[in-house]
Amino acid sequence: MTSILVLGFLIGIRHAFEPDHLAAVTAMVSGKTSLRRTLRQGAVWGLGHTTTLFLVCGAVIYMETAISDFAARMMEATVGVLL
């Protein structure tokens, strides 16, 4: 179980450094004038990611199912529209 959690953490770290995330974070914090505001914005953004991850993964685990290819594509499309 620990190895799965470590793998998930490492994949998440890699995901955080993808170009779309770097662009989004740069756009969010470029207008901030203080370190405190920048850190708060980053924490809120990270909390949003974590909450979504726990809700979706929790539902999948609870229902003992998997995310279909169609659902995965729809979630990716939604993220694309939001960005």
C-alpha positions in Angstrom: 0.0 0.0 0.0 2.8 2.4 0.8 4.4 1.9 -2.6 1.1 2.9 -4.3 0.9 6.0 -2.2 4.5 7.0 -2.9 3.9 6.4 -6.7 0.8 8.6 -6.6 2.7 11.3 -4.8 5.5 11.2 -7.3 3.1 11.3 -10.2 1.4 14.3 -8.6 4.7 16.1 -8.2 5.4 15.5 -11.9 1.9 16.7 -12.8 2.5 19.9 -10.8 5.4 20.8 -13.1 3.5 20.4 -16.4 3.4 23.5 -18.6 -0.3 24.1 -18.1 0.1 24.2 -14.3 3.2 26.4 -14.4 1.3 28.8 -16.7 -1.7 28.9 -14.5 0.3 29.4 -11.3 2.4 32.1 -13.0 -0.7 33.9 -14.1 -2.3 33.7 -10.7 0.7 35.0 -8.7 2.3 37.5 -11.1 0.1 40.3 -9.9 0.6 39.6 -6.2 2.7 42.1 -4.4 3.4 40.2 -1.2 4.8 36.8 -0.4 1.9 36.2 2.0 -0.7 36.7 -0.7 1.2 34.6 -3.1 1.5 31.8 -0.6 -2.2 32.0 0.3 -3.2 31.9 -3.3 -1.0 28.8 -3.9 -2.4 27.1 -0.8 -6.0 27.7 -1.9 -5.2 26.4 -5.4 -3.5 23.3 -3.9 -6.4 22.7 -1.5 -8.8 22.8 -4.4 -6.8 20.2 -6.3 -6.6 18.0 -3.2 -10.3 18.3 -2.4 -11.2 17.3 -6.0 -8.8 14.4 -5.9 -10.2 13.1 -2.6 -13.8 13.5 -3.8 -13.4 11.8 -7.2 -11.0 9.0 -5.9 -13.1 8.5 -2.8 -16.3 8.0 -4.9 -14.5 5.6 -7.2 -13.1 3.6 -4.3 -16.5 3.6 -2.4 -18.4 2.4 -5.5 -15.7 -0.2 -6.2 -15.5 0.9 -9.8 -13.1 2.5 -12.3 -13.2 5.7 -14.2 -14.2 4.9 -17.8 -12.3 6.2 -20.8 -15.3 8.4 -21.7 -15.5 9.9 -18.2 -11.7 10.6 -18.2 -12.0 12.4 -21.6 -14.9 14.5 -20.4 -13.0 15.5 -17.2 -10.0 16.4 -19.3 -12.2 18.4 -21.7 -13.8 20.2 -18.7 -10.3 21.2 -17.4 -9.4 22.4 -20.9 -12.4 24.7 -21.0 -11.8 26.0 -17.5 -8.2 26.8 -18.4 
